[in-house]
Structure formats: structure tokens, C-alpha cells
């Protein structure tokens, strides 16, 4: 379908819906069960995660396991299908999911995209203590979020004042301290929060020091980090229809670690450096939502982020990298409930942002370049009135322009569309199917890098720029079902089960090609190329059983993938894994105990990939927590024993994982 025809269809659809709308009345929202888990990022509007036509996991930061995590990515380590590459250092942690590495997984913090294209020095730079929850949307999400959301979206939300205030409170304070034996860490922090009739806000700080990390193979990974975090945010309720909110975040990490922090050992080819990582983020959001106007729920957010990374060590020159991102996004939601056949919930808007990389001093592998995106999207959530059937349809257009001195400018555009249907034949069952398109624009490193890659004697292999790279694109079909029962085995219990099969076909997959020529020295180079196609498929399944006496969750993932141009297995895949999580409160004592087990199968990469196979493993964590009552109200304590049996195990990339780790958190709120 041509772009002009697409826009004509979209315009006609919008005008048709608006023109046929009668006097609007608010459709009553469905009654929420106390076991419902709500998601916002999956469809752009709040709804029960069980009812979405996709697989969504919501992890709240209220369990001992999450509250004692050393980094935010540690919260994701035991989620089936999600792998964390690199080591336990804060720098160098990357996520992979559904066959895509960090470049195909979009990470958001409060709706703003994160990440920097620095090769081995990556991560999500915010402390877990500042996080309220994380939503994991599996599968393509380009319709709402644009470039990079091919394997899914990891959406972090920071804590608000209302999350901390108890009933009847208008202000409060929280302090905490934490320590762990596995990484010899110690930290503390505090938060002040409050609200008035039309204002609320908080200020929070966290500081932490970490040392050498004990690995499961018995080695000590050399490391020293001093990390500080600040968060300030607030909201002004201008009137019943309007509000203005804003926040500022600051992160600083002073580390003594190997130049490549994703490698365990320090050596002559990976010397120690003093590295400083700083990130500053700011955003302001204006929202207008009149109670009597169902067609108007408008939100606009300008935002800014900059990351600065420097490194200097004995025998290594001083390096500096800066990446700045600034942009604005706006969207509106219009609800039309009185149309004759179906209700419509339209979400439409646009986003524009620019990222600029600036190397300085002796920096390599970080080209001086910038890339600008502009996009517009429309999504319609349709619910039939006479049948238990709902649809999600929509499309998005992204245009990007990349520039770098001495290289050709790159200008390209990409459409991403989606269609999904869900059927709820009974109150306790649902079926869904979806088709989604997504894409990823080539990174500035992939297009413009011209530095030395490696040297072997007289052979010097340099990166060759390739501004002609096409964007990666995917098409994914997914089919699934869900079952949900209340009061099944006892009063107030709830059982939910949901599973899906997905099949992704990737086109123009961006890969690295290395050419080595021992006879013509000028013919040695490395460049990024588009491979013709790749295929990724698998299953996701989850079960949650909640009662007043215990909660038990079980999750499973199976993912396979191969590059169809050469038959090699895709190695950015976590093997089959099952996670079991059991939490048991002990009567009315305030104590609870829990167990988290992860059971992972051995890797099965084919011979063509030449990847080293890794053994399967079972890792067990245990915890005890206490929430004070009476005179001890406000006191919270958690003790976690990670990898309790000190199991030696390795990631899919062959990196040893953490050994036994005793963690302690003590907090007090008043």
C-alpha cells in the first residue's frame, strides 16, 4: 500500500469515527479484581495485562528479590526468555530477548528511551531503589514506540510520592541501608515525599559502593565502583482538567575496572582504567483531560538526556564520549462509546528526537555523528458491542536522517503496522492473535565507524563505514490463549494462565563482516552488512496462583532462531528456562518467607554457528522478610540468599555468573 493511500485510509477512518459520534457518555470501566495486574505500556492505555493480546510481565519492586538487586537489570535476570550479557558490573550489562540483543530491545525510563551506542560500556543507569515497577512487553512494539522495539520493550517506572504515602498522610520520609557479600557492596539512601491539595513531589538519593565480585566458578572479578543517584519529581494539579509534572534524574558511577567491563579478567589486552559514567535526564509533561470531553486526553512531553563516559588508565590514553538526546512527543486519546456497532479508543500522536554523539581526546569506536527521527502514529482499540471480540489496528511512519562529516547523509522512512484480535467467549477464557511489523534504524556506529578494529602483526584491520545500510525489519505472527478463575480452590484465590506461540521473520538483519587478507594489506577491513533474512520462533507461558495464604508463579520460555542466509544459530538467545517463585506470609506475624528457582536447559546452537555450548543449571534463592506492625510500623527488613547452593553456571555467552550472595536490606518509613 502506498504512503499516500495509507494516509488517506487513516484520515478517512478518523473523520468517519468522529463524524458518526453522537453525544458522548462515559462507558463504565470494568470492575477491577484485587488480583488484576495493570499495564500501561502494552497498548498505551491502562488495562488488565491478562486481557492484552500479547504477552506482558509486570514486576513490582516490592519483593525482597527486587529490592536487594544490585542493578535494575538484575531484576530481569531470572525472567524466562530474558538474558543479561556482560558481568555484574553496572557498566556493560545488556539485555537480549526473543532473539534480539540490546539494539533490538527498546528500554524506557518513564517513557523516555535509554541506552548509548558505546560497544561494551552499556547499561540502564538508574538505581533499583528509585524504581516502582517494570513492564516487559514481549514482541514487536514499533506501533507505539518506533525504532528498536523489535524483540520487545523494557519499560521502567520511577516511584511517585503517592506510591509511598500511607492513607491519611500528607508527607513522609524513608531511609534505608543495604549490603551484600557477593559484590562486597554497601549502600544507603533516603527519600522525602509529600503532597498538598494540588501539589505532590519527592526527592530521593542513593549512594553505593561495590567491590570485587565472587563468581560461581570461585574466581573473584576485579571491580570497584562508587555510584550515586538523585531523583526529583513532582506534579502540579492546575485544575480538575489540567496537570503539569516534571522530573530530573542524575547518575554518577566512578569505577576502577577493565577497559572492556564485559570481560571478567584484567590483562595486557584489557587493562584497568578509571572510568566515570554520568547521565542526566530531565522531562516535563503537560496533560489536559476534561472529565466531560471523552475525545480529549492530550499529553505532551519535551525531554532531554545526556550521557558522558570518560576513561583513563595506566598505559591507556584518556578517552571521552558524550551522547545527547533531546526530543518531544505528543499524543491524544479519544474515546467514542456511542457508535452503533462498536466502541473505539483512538490513540494518535507524534514524536521527534535527535541523538548526537561527540567523541573527544583519544576516543575510538564512537564516530562523531547524529541521527534525527520524526514519526506519527494512529492506533484504534475496537470493542464490538454484541460480540465478545475486540481488535487493535494501527500504523506508524518513522523517518530518520543520519549525518557524519566526510560521509553521505542517510535519509530513510519506514512504515510499521499492527493488527490484533482477542476473543473472550467466557469470563474465564480468552483467545488472541496478532500480526506486527517493527524496524530498527542502523546505529551511528554501524554506519560511520572508521577506526581500527584489531591488529595482528603487520595486518591492521579497520572498520569501513557503510552509510548504505538498510534498516532491519521484522514481521511477527503470534497466537495465544488465557484462562482465569476466581475462587477456584478457596475463597479469594485467583488462577491465571496465559501462553503464546510466536514466529518472527527478520529482513535485512544487520551483521558484522570481517575480511582478512594476508597478501594485500589494504584489503583488511570490518564492516556492517545486511544479511537477507533470519527466522526466530518459540513459546512463552506463565501461570500465577494468588491466595491470602501464599502466592506462586511459574513461567516458561522456549526460543530458537537462525540466520537463513548461512544456517547459523542466532546466539543472542537464552536456552529453555523455567522460573518458579513462591512467597508465603507467616500468619499475622509480619514475616514472610520465599523461594525463587531458575531451571535452565543447556544451549543447543548448531555446528554452523561455531558457538561454545553451555551446560544447563538450576539456581535457588531463598529469602525472609519482615514488615513491622504496631510500635514497629514502618520498619522493613529483607534477607536474601542468592545462589544458595553456590552452583557454578555460565551465561549463553560463556561468562561465569554470580556465586553465593547474602544480601540485606533494612528500611524505615515514617
C-alpha positions as CSV (number, residue, x, y, z in Angstrom):
1,X,0.0,0.0,0.0
2,X,1.4,3.4,-1.0
3,X,2.1,6.0,1.7
4,X,-0.5,8.3,0.2
5,X,-3.1,5.6,0.2
6,X,-2.2,4.7,3.8
7,X,-2.7,8.3,4.9
8,X,-6.0,8.6,3.0
9,X,-7.3,5.5,4.7
10,X,-6.2,6.7,8.1
11,X,-7.7,10.2,7.6
12,X,-11.0,8.7,6.4
13,X,-11.1,6.4,9.4
14,X,-10.6,9.2,11.9
15,X,-13.1,11.5,10.2
16,X,-15.6,8.7,9.9
17,X,-15.4,7.8,13.6
18,X,-15.6,11.5,14.7
19,X,-18.4,12.3,12.3
20,X,-20.6,9.4,13.4
21,X,-20.1,10.1,17.1
22,X,-23.2,11.3,18.9
23,X,-23.3,12.9,22.3
24,X,-20.6,11.2,24.3
25,X,-21.2,9.4,27.5
26,X,-18.5,7.7,29.6
27,X,-18.6,3.9,29.3
28,X,-18.2,2.5,32.8
29,X,-14.9,0.8,33.2
30,X,-14.9,-2.9,34.1
31,X,-14.7,-3.7,37.7
32,X,-11.2,-4.4,38.8
33,X,-10.4,-7.6,40.7
34,X,-8.0,-7.2,43.6
35,X,-5.7,-9.7,41.8
36,X,-5.6,-7.7,38.5
37,X,-2.2,-6.6,37.3
38,X,-2.5,-3.4,35.2
39,X,-0.3,-2.5,32.2
40,X,0.1,0.9,30.5
41,X,2.9,0.5,28.0
42,X,1.4,-2.6,26.2
43,X,-1.3,-0.6,24.4
44,X,-0.7,2.9,25.6
45,X,-3.7,3.0,27.9
46,X,-4.3,1.3,31.2
47,X,-5.8,-2.2,31.0
48,X,-5.5,-5.6,32.7
49,X,-2.3,-7.3,31.4
50,X,-4.2,-10.6,31.2
51,X,-6.6,-9.2,28.6
52,X,-4.0,-7.7,26.3
53,X,-3.5,-9.6,23.0
54,X,0.2,-10.1,23.8
55,X,2.5,-11.5,26.5
56,X,3.2,-8.9,29.2
57,X,5.0,-9.3,32.5
58,X,4.7,-6.7,35.2
59,X,7.3,-6.8,38.1
60,X,6.6,-4.6,41.0
61,X,9.6,-3.5,43.2
62,X,8.1,-4.8,46.4
63,X,9.7,-8.2,46.9
64,X,13.0,-9.0,48.7
65,X,14.5,-10.2,45.4
66,X,13.8,-6.9,43.5
67,X,14.6,-4.6,46.5
68,X,18.0,-6.1,47.0
69,X,19.0,-6.2,43.3
70,X,22.4,-4.6,42.7
71,X,21.3,-3.1,39.3
72,X,18.0,-2.7,37.6
73,X,19.0,-5.4,35.0
74,X,19.5,-7.8,37.9
75,X,15.7,-7.6,38.4
76,X,15.4,-9.2,34.9
77,X,18.0,-12.0,35.3
78,X,15.5,-14.7,36.3
79,X,12.7,-13.8,33.9
80,X,12.4,-16.7,31.4
81,X,13.5,-15.7,27.9
82,X,15.4,-12.6,29.0
83,X,19.2,-12.8,29.2
84,X,21.7,-10.3,30.7
85,X,25.0,-10.2,28.9
86,X,28.2,-8.9,30.4
87,X,29.1,-9.2,34.1
88,X,27.8,-7.9,37.4
89,X,29.5,-4.6,36.9
90,X,27.0,-1.8,36.4
91,X,28.8,-0.9,33.1
92,X,28.5,-3.4,30.3
93,X,25.1,-5.0,31.1
94,X,23.0,-5.6,28.0
95,X,19.6,-7.2,27.6
96,X,18.6,-9.8,25.0
97,X,15.1,-11.2,24.4
98,X,13.3,-13.1,21.7
99,X,16.5,-13.4,19.6
100,X,17.4,-9.7,19.7
101,X,20.2,-8.0,21.6
102,X,20.1,-4.6,23.1
103,X,19.9,-2.9,19.7
104,X,16.5,-4.7,19.1
105,X,15.2,-4.2,22.6
106,X,13.9,-0.8,23.5
107,X,14.5,0.4,27.1
108,X,12.4,3.2,28.5
109,X,12.5,5.0,31.9
110,X,9.3,6.9,32.5
111,X,8.5,6.7,28.8
112,X,11.9,8.1,27.6
113,X,14.3,5.9,25.6
114,X,17.6,4.9,27.2
115,X,20.9,3.5,26.0
116,X,24.1,4.6,24.3
117,X,26.0,3.0,21.4
118,X,29.3,2.6,23.2
119,X,30.1,-1.0,22.2
120,X,30.9,-2.7,25.6
121,X,30.0,0.1,28.0
122,X,26.3,0.0,28.2
123,X,23.6,-0.4,30.8
124,X,20.4,1.1,32.3
125,X,21.8,3.8,34.6
126,X,19.4,4.1,37.5
127,X,19.4,2.5,40.9
128,X,16.7,-0.1,41.7
129,X,15.7,1.8,44.8
130,X,14.2,4.5,42.6
131,X,12.1,2.0,40.6
132,X,8.3,1.4,41.2
133,X,7.9,-1.4,38.7
134,X,9.0,-2.6,35.3
135,X,6.8,-3.7,32.4
136,X,8.1,-6.3,29.9
137,X,6.3,-6.3,26.6
138,X,7.4,-9.3,24.6
139,X,7.3,-9.0,20.8
140,X,7.3,-6.0,18.3
141,X,6.0,-2.7,19.7
142,X,7.1,-0.3,17.0
143,X,3.5,1.0,16.5
144,X,3.7,3.0,19.7
145,X,7.5,3.2,20.3
146,X,9.2,3.3,16.9
147,X,12.8,2.2,16.1
148,X,14.4,-0.5,18.2
149,X,11.3,-2.2,19.6
150,X,11.6,-5.5,17.6
151,X,12.1,-8.0,20.3
152,X,10.1,-6.1,22.9
153,X,10.1,-3.2,25.3
154,X,11.5,-2.9,28.9
155,X,9.6,0.0,30.5
156,X,10.8,1.1,33.9
157,X,8.7,3.5,36.0
158,X,10.2,5.5,38.9
159,X,8.5,5.9,42.2
160,X,6.0,8.7,42.9
161,X,5.0,10.4,46.2
162,X,1.6,8.7,46.1
163,X,3.3,5.3,46.0
164,X,4.9,6.0,49.4
165,X,2.3,8.0,51.2
166,X,0.1,6.0,53.6
167,X,-3.6,6.7,54.0
168,X,-4.1,9.9,55.8
169,X,-0.5,11.1,55.3
170,X,0.4,14.3,53.6
171,X,4.2,13.9,54.0
172,X,6.8,11.3,55.0
173,X,10.3,10.1,55.0
174,X,12.0,6.8,54.2
175,X,15.6,5.8,54.8
176,X,17.3,2.5,54.1
177,X,20.7,0.7,54.1
178,X,21.8,-2.3,52.1
179,X,24.7,-4.7,51.9
180,X,25.8,-7.8,50.0
181,X,28.6,-10.3,50.4
182,X,28.8,-11.3,46.7
183,X,30.0,-8.0,45.5
184,X,31.2,-6.6,48.8
185,X,28.7,-3.7,48.5
186,X,27.3,-1.3,51.0
187,X,24.8,1.5,50.3
188,X,22.2,3.7,51.8
189,X,19.6,6.3,50.7
190,X,16.7,8.4,51.7
191,X,13.5,9.9,50.3
192,X,11.4,12.8,51.4
193,X,7.9,13.0,49.9
194,X,4.7,14.9,50.4
195,X,1.5,16.4,48.9
196,X,-0.9,19.2,49.3
197,X,-4.3,20.0,47.7
198,X,-2.8,20.4,44.3
199,X,0.9,19.6,44.6
200,X,2.9,16.4,45.2
201,X,6.6,15.6,44.9
202,X,9.6,13.7,46.2
203,X,13.3,14.0,46.4
204,X,15.4,10.8,46.7
205,X,19.1,10.0,46.8
206,X,21.0,6.7,46.8
207,X,24.7,6.1,47.2
208,X,26.5,2.7,47.0
209,X,30.0,1.2,46.9
210,X,30.8,-2.2,45.4
211,X,33.9,-4.2,45.3
212,X,35.3,-7.4,43.8
213,X,32.5,-9.8,42.8
214,X,32.7,-13.5,43.7
215,X,31.8,-15.6,40.7
216,X,30.2,-19.1,40.8
217,X,33.4,-20.7,39.5
218,X,35.2,-19.5,42.6
219,X,37.1,-16.6,40.9
220,X,37.0,-13.0,42.1
221,X,36.2,-10.5,39.4
222,X,38.2,-7.3,40.0
223,X,35.9,-4.3,40.4
224,X,35.4,-1.1,42.4
225,X,32.5,1.2,41.9
226,X,31.1,4.2,43.7
227,X,27.6,5.0,42.4
228,X,25.3,7.9,43.3
229,X,21.8,8.6,42.2
230,X,19.4,11.6,42.6
231,X,15.7,11.8,41.6
232,X,13.5,14.9,42.0
233,X,9.9,14.8,40.6
234,X,6.6,16.5,41.2
235,X,3.2,17.2,39.9
236,X,1.1,20.4,39.9
237,X,-2.7,19.8,39.5
238,X,-3.6,23.1,37.8
239,X,-7.3,22.4,37.9
240,X,-9.6,19.4,37.5
241,X,-8.7,19.0,33.9
242,X,-5.0,20.0,33.7
243,X,-1.8,19.0,35.4
244,X,1.9,19.7,34.9
245,X,4.6,17.3,36.0
246,X,8.3,17.2,35.8
247,X,11.4,15.3,36.9
248,X,15.2,15.3,36.9
249,X,17.5,12.3,37.3
250,X,21.2,12.2,37.9
251,X,23.5,9.2,37.9
252,X,27.2,9.1,38.6
253,X,29.5,6.0,38.6
254,X,33.2,6.3,39.4
255,X,34.7,2.9,38.6
256,X,38.1,1.1,38.5
257,X,37.5,-1.7,36.1
258,X,38.8,-3.3,32.9
259,X,38.6,-1.2,29.7
260,X,36.1,-3.8,28.5
261,X,33.9,-4.3,31.6
262,X,32.0,-7.2,29.9
263,X,35.1,-9.4,30.2
264,X,35.9,-11.0,33.6
265,X,39.7,-10.7,33.6
266,X,42.2,-7.9,33.5
267,X,45.1,-8.5,31.1
268,X,47.6,-6.9,28.7
269,X,44.8,-6.6,26.1
270,X,42.2,-5.4,28.7
271,X,43.9,-3.0,31.1
272,X,42.3,-1.5,34.1
273,X,41.0,2.1,33.7
274,X,39.4,4.7,35.9
275,X,36.0,5.2,34.3
276,X,33.4,7.8,35.1
277,X,29.9,7.4,33.8
278,X,27.4,10.3,34.2
279,X,23.8,10.6,33.0
280,X,21.4,13.5,33.4
281,X,17.8,13.3,32.4
282,X,15.0,15.9,32.5
283,X,11.4,15.9,31.3
284,X,8.3,17.9,31.6
285,X,4.7,16.7,30.9
286,X,1.6,18.7,30.4
287,X,-1.7,16.9,30.3
288,X,-5.3,18.1,29.7
289,X,-8.2,15.7,30.3
290,X,-11.6,17.4,30.9
291,X,-14.0,15.0,32.5
292,X,-16.8,15.9,30.1
293,X,-14.8,15.6,26.9
294,X,-14.1,11.9,26.1
295,X,-12.4,12.9,22.9
296,X,-9.7,14.9,24.7
297,X,-6.9,13.4,26.7
298,X,-3.8,15.2,25.4
299,X,-0.3,14.9,26.7
300,X,2.9,16.5,25.5
301,X,6.4,15.7,26.9
302,X,9.6,17.5,25.9
303,X,12.7,15.7,27.2
304,X,16.5,15.8,27.4
305,X,19.2,13.3,28.3
306,X,23.0,13.3,28.1
307,X,25.5,10.6,28.9
308,X,29.2,11.3,29.4
309,X,31.7,8.4,29.7
310,X,35.4,9.0,30.3
311,X,38.2,6.5,30.9
312,X,42.0,6.8,31.7
313,X,44.4,4.1,33.0
314,X,48.0,3.2,33.3
315,X,49.1,2.6,29.7
316,X,45.9,3.7,28.1
317,X,45.2,7.2,26.7
318,X,42.4,9.4,28.0
319,X,39.0,8.9,26.3
320,X,35.7,10.7,26.4
321,X,32.3,10.1,24.9
322,X,29.2,12.2,25.0
323,X,25.7,11.3,23.7
324,X,22.9,13.9,23.9
325,X,19.3,13.2,23.2
326,X,16.6,15.8,23.1
327,X,13.1,15.5,21.8
328,X,9.4,15.9,22.2
329,X,6.4,13.6,22.0
330,X,2.7,14.3,22.0
331,X,-0.3,12.1,21.9
332,X,-4.1,12.2,22.4
333,X,-6.6,9.6,23.3
334,X,-10.2,9.9,22.1
335,X,-12.9,7.5,23.3
336,X,-16.1,7.0,21.3
337,X,-18.6,4.7,23.1
338,X,-21.9,5.5,21.5
339,X,-21.2,4.3,18.0
340,X,-23.8,1.7,16.8
341,X,-21.6,-1.4,16.4
342,X,-18.5,-0.9,18.5
343,X,-16.7,1.5,20.8
344,X,-13.4,3.0,19.7
345,X,-10.4,4.1,21.8
346,X,-8.2,6.1,19.4
347,X,-4.6,6.9,20.3
348,X,-2.7,9.1,17.9
349,X,0.3,11.3,18.1
350,X,3.9,12.0,17.0
351,X,7.4,12.1,18.3
352,X,10.6,13.8,17.1
353,X,14.0,13.5,18.7
354,X,17.7,13.9,17.9
355,X,20.7,11.9,19.2
356,X,24.2,13.3,18.8
357,X,27.5,11.5,19.5
358,X,30.6,13.5,20.3
359,X,34.0,11.8,20.8
360,X,36.9,13.7,22.3
361,X,40.5,13.1,23.4
362,X,41.7,9.7,22.2
363,X,38.3,8.0,21.8
364,X,37.8,5.4,19.1
365,X,34.8,3.3,18.1
366,X,32.5,6.2,18.6
367,X,32.0,8.3,15.4
368,X,31.1,11.9,15.5
369,X,27.6,11.8,14.1
370,X,24.0,12.5,14.7
371,X,20.6,11.0,13.8
372,X,17.2,12.6,13.8
373,X,13.8,10.8,13.9
374,X,10.3,12.1,13.2
375,X,7.2,10.0,13.4
376,X,3.4,9.9,13.5
377,X,1.1,7.0,14.6
378,X,-2.5,6.0,14.9
379,X,-3.9,3.1,17.0
380,X,-7.6,2.1,17.3
381,X,-8.8,-0.2,20.1
382,X,-12.2,-1.5,18.9
383,X,-14.6,-3.4,21.1
384,X,-17.7,-4.9,19.5
385,X,-20.9,-4.4,21.4
386,X,-22.8,-7.6,20.5
387,X,-19.9,-10.0,20.4
388,X,-17.1,-10.7,22.9
389,X,-14.5,-9.6,20.3
390,X,-12.0,-6.7,20.3
391,X,-9.4,-5.5,17.9
392,X,-6.3,-3.4,17.9
393,X,-5.3,-1.9,14.5
394,X,-2.9,0.8,13.7
395,X,0.1,2.0,11.7
396,X,3.1,4.3,12.2
397,X,5.5,6.1,9.9
398,X,9.1,6.9,11.0
399,X,11.6,9.0,9.0
400,X,15.2,9.3,10.1
401,X,18.2,11.3,8.8
402,X,21.8,10.5,9.9
403,X,24.8,12.7,9.2
404,X,28.5,12.5,9.8
405,X,31.3,14.7,8.4
406,X,33.0,13.1,5.4
407,X,30.2,10.6,4.8
408,X,27.0,10.6,2.9
409,X,23.8,11.7,4.7
410,X,21.3,8.9,5.2
411,X,17.6,9.5,4.7
412,X,15.1,6.7,5.0
413,X,11.5,6.1,6.1
414,X,9.7,3.0,7.4
415,X,6.0,2.0,8.0
416,X,5.2,-0.3,10.9
417,X,1.7,-1.6,11.2
418,X,-0.2,-3.9,13.6
419,X,-3.4,-5.9,13.8
420,X,-4.6,-7.9,16.8
421,X,-7.8,-9.7,17.7
422,X,-8.9,-11.1,21.1
423,X,-12.0,-13.2,21.8
424,X,-13.4,-13.7,25.3
425,X,-16.0,-16.5,24.8
426,X,-16.4,-16.8,28.6
427,X,-15.5,-14.8,31.7
428,X,-12.6,-17.2,32.4
429,X,-11.1,-17.6,28.9
430,X,-9.6,-15.6,26.1
431,X,-8.0,-16.2,22.7
432,X,-5.8,-13.8,20.8
433,X,-3.8,-13.5,17.6
434,X,-1.7,-10.7,16.2
435,X,0.4,-9.6,13.3
436,X,3.1,-6.9,14.0
437,X,5.7,-5.1,12.0
438,X,8.8,-3.5,13.5
439,X,12.1,-2.0,12.5
440,X,15.5,-0.8,13.7
441,X,17.4,2.0,12.1
442,X,21.2,1.3,11.8
443,X,23.2,2.8,14.7
444,X,25.7,5.6,14.1
445,X,28.5,3.1,15.0
446,X,27.3,0.6,12.3
447,X,27.0,3.3,9.6
448,X,30.1,5.5,10.3
449,X,32.7,3.7,12.3
450,X,36.1,4.1,10.6
451,X,38.6,3.2,13.4
452,X,41.0,0.4,13.9
453,X,39.2,-2.9,14.8
454,X,42.2,-5.1,15.6
455,X,45.8,-5.6,14.7
456,X,47.7,-8.9,14.1
457,X,51.4,-8.2,13.3
458,X,51.5,-6.2,10.1
459,X,47.8,-6.7,9.4
460,X,45.7,-3.7,10.6
461,X,42.0,-4.3,10.3
462,X,40.0,-1.1,10.2
463,X,36.2,-0.5,10.2
464,X,34.8,0.6,6.9
465,X,31.8,2.9,7.1
466,X,28.6,1.7,5.4
467,X,26.1,4.5,5.2
468,X,24.1,2.4,2.7
469,X,22.9,0.1,5.4
470,X,19.1,-0.6,5.3
471,X,17.0,-0.7,8.5
472,X,16.3,-4.1,10.0
473,X,12.7,-5.0,9.7
474,X,10.6,-7.8,11.2
475,X,7.1,-9.4,10.7
476,X,5.8,-11.3,13.6
477,X,2.7,-13.5,13.9
478,X,1.6,-14.5,17.4
479,X,-1.2,-16.8,18.7
480,X,-2.2,-17.4,22.3
481,X,-4.8,-18.1,24.9
482,X,-5.5,-17.4,28.5
483,X,-7.5,-18.9,31.4
484,X,-8.5,-17.2,34.6
485,X,-10.5,-18.4,37.5
486,X,-11.6,-16.8,40.8
487,X,-12.5,-18.7,44.0
488,X,-11.2,-21.9,42.4
489,X,-9.8,-23.9,45.3
490,X,-10.6,-21.5,48.2
491,X,-12.2,-18.1,48.8
492,X,-10.5,-15.1,47.3
493,X,-8.0,-17.1,45.3
494,X,-7.1,-16.4,41.6
495,X,-5.5,-18.6,39.0
496,X,-4.3,-17.1,35.7
497,X,-2.6,-19.0,32.9
498,X,-1.5,-17.5,29.6
499,X,0.6,-18.9,26.7
500,X,1.5,-17.9,23.2
501,X,3.5,-19.1,20.1
502,X,5.4,-16.5,18.1
503,X,7.0,-16.6,14.7
504,X,9.3,-13.8,13.6
505,X,10.7,-13.3,10.1
506,X,13.5,-10.7,10.0
507,X,14.7,-9.0,6.9
508,X,18.0,-7.0,6.3
509,X,19.4,-8.3,9.6
510,X,22.4,-6.2,10.4
511,X,25.6,-8.3,10.9
512,X,29.3,-7.8,11.1
513,X,31.6,-8.9,8.2
514,X,35.3,-9.3,8.8
515,X,37.7,-9.5,5.8
516,X,41.3,-10.7,6.4
517,X,43.8,-10.7,3.6
518,X,47.4,-11.6,4.4
519,X,48.7,-10.6,1.0
520,X,47.0,-7.3,0.2
521,X,47.3,-5.4,3.5
522,X,44.9,-2.6,2.3
523,X,42.2,-5.2,1.8
524,X,41.7,-5.9,5.6
525,X,38.6,-4.3,6.9
526,X,35.5,-4.9,9.0
527,X,32.1,-3.5,8.1
528,X,28.4,-3.8,8.9
529,X,26.3,-5.5,6.3
530,X,22.6,-6.5,5.8
531,X,22.0,-10.2,5.7
532,X,19.0,-11.4,3.7
533,X,16.8,-12.9,6.4
534,X,16.5,-14.6,9.8
535,X,13.8,-16.6,11.5
536,X,13.0,-16.6,15.2
537,X,10.3,-18.6,16.8
538,X,9.2,-20.0,20.2
539,X,6.7,-20.2,23.1
540,X,6.0,-18.1,26.2
541,X,3.8,-19.4,29.1
542,X,3.1,-18.1,32.6
543,X,0.9,-19.2,35.5
544,X,0.1,-17.2,38.6
545,X,-1.8,-18.5,41.6
546,X,-2.6,-16.0,44.3
547,X,-4.3,-16.6,47.6
548,X,-4.5,-14.9,51.0
549,X,-2.1,-17.5,52.3
550,X,0.6,-17.7,49.6
551,X,1.4,-16.6,46.0
552,X,3.0,-18.9,43.4
553,X,4.1,-18.0,39.9
554,X,5.6,-20.2,37.2
555,X,6.9,-19.1,33.8
556,X,8.5,-20.8,30.8
557,X,10.2,-19.7,27.6
558,X,11.5,-21.5,24.6
559,X,13.2,-19.5,21.8
560,X,15.0,-20.7,18.7
561,X,16.5,-18.7,15.8
562,X,18.7,-19.0,12.8
563,X,20.2,-16.8,10.1
564,X,18.6,-18.2,7.0
565,X,21.3,-16.9,4.7
566,X,24.0,-19.1,6.3
567,X,22.1,-21.5,8.5
568,X,23.9,-20.3,11.7
569,X,22.0,-20.3,15.0
570,X,21.3,-16.9,16.5
571,X,23.3,-16.9,19.8
572,X,21.5,-13.9,21.5
573,X,19.0,-16.4,22.8
574,X,18.6,-17.7,26.3
575,X,18.0,-21.5,26.4
576,X,14.7,-23.1,27.6
577,X,14.1,-21.8,31.1
578,X,11.5,-22.2,33.9
579,X,11.2,-19.9,36.9
580,X,9.2,-20.8,40.0
581,X,8.6,-18.2,42.7
582,X,6.8,-19.0,45.9
583,X,6.0,-16.4,48.6
584,X,4.4,-17.4,51.9
585,X,3.4,-14.9,54.7
586,X,3.6,-16.4,58.2
587,X,0.2,-15.8,59.7
588,X,-0.1,-12.3,61.1
589,X,3.4,-12.0,62.3
590,X,4.7,-9.6,59.6
591,X,7.2,-12.2,58.5
592,X,7.2,-13.9,55.1
593,X,9.5,-16.5,53.5
594,X,10.1,-17.2,49.9
595,X,11.9,-19.3,47.3
596,X,12.9,-18.5,43.7
597,X,14.2,-21.2,41.5
598,X,15.5,-20.9,38.0
599,X,15.9,-24.0,35.8
600,X,17.7,-23.5,32.5
601,X,18.4,-26.1,29.8
602,X,21.8,-26.4,28.1
603,X,22.4,-24.4,24.9
604,X,21.8,-26.1,21.6
605,X,23.4,-23.9,19.0
606,X,24.1,-25.7,15.7
607,X,27.5,-26.5,14.4
608,X,27.4,-23.8,11.8
609,X,27.4,-21.1,14.5
610,X,30.7,-22.4,16.0
611,X,29.4,-21.2,19.4
612,X,30.7,-23.0,22.5
613,X,27.9,-24.9,24.2
614,X,27.0,-24.2,27.8
615,X,25.6,-26.6,30.4
616,X,22.2,-26.3,31.9
617,X,21.7,-25.3,35.5
618,X,19.4,-25.0,38.5
619,X,19.9,-22.0,40.8
620,X,17.9,-21.4,44.0
621,X,17.4,-18.2,46.0
622,X,15.7,-18.1,49.5
623,X,14.6,-15.1,51.5
624,X,13.0,-14.0,54.7
625,X,11.3,-10.6,55.1
626,X,9.6,-8.6,57.9
627,X,7.2,-5.7,57.8
628,X,6.7,-4.1,61.2
629,X,3.4,-3.6,62.8
630,X,2.3,-1.7,65.9
631,X,5.2,0.1,67.5
632,X,7.5,-1.2,64.7
633,X,5.3,0.0,61.9
634,X,7.4,1.4,59.1
635,X,10.3,-1.0,59.7
636,X,11.1,-3.3,56.8
637,X,13.8,-5.9,56.7
638,X,14.8,-8.4,54.0
639,X,17.4,-11.1,53.9
640,X,18.1,-12.9,50.7
641,X,20.5,-15.8,50.0
642,X,21.2,-15.8,46.3
643,X,22.5,-18.9,44.6
644,X,22.1,-20.6,47.9
645,X,23.9,-23.8,46.9
646,X,26.8,-21.9,45.2
647,X,26.0,-23.5,41.8
648,X,28.6,-23.0,39.1
649,X,26.9,-21.8,36.0
650,X,27.5,-19.7,32.9
651,X,25.5,-17.5,30.6
652,X,24.9,-18.5,27.0
653,X,27.9,-16.4,26.0
654,X,30.1,-18.4,28.4
655,X,30.5,-15.8,31.1
656,X,30.5,-17.2,34.7
657,X,27.7,-15.9,36.8
658,X,27.5,-14.8,40.4
659,X,28.3,-17.2,43.2
660,X,26.5,-17.4,46.6
661,X,25.5,-13.9,47.7
662,X,23.9,-13.0,51.0
663,X,22.0,-9.7,50.8
664,X,20.5,-7.5,53.5
665,X,18.1,-4.5,53.3
666,X,16.8,-2.6,56.3
667,X,14.4,0.4,55.8
668,X,12.3,2.6,58.0
669,X,9.5,4.9,56.9
670,X,7.6,7.5,58.9
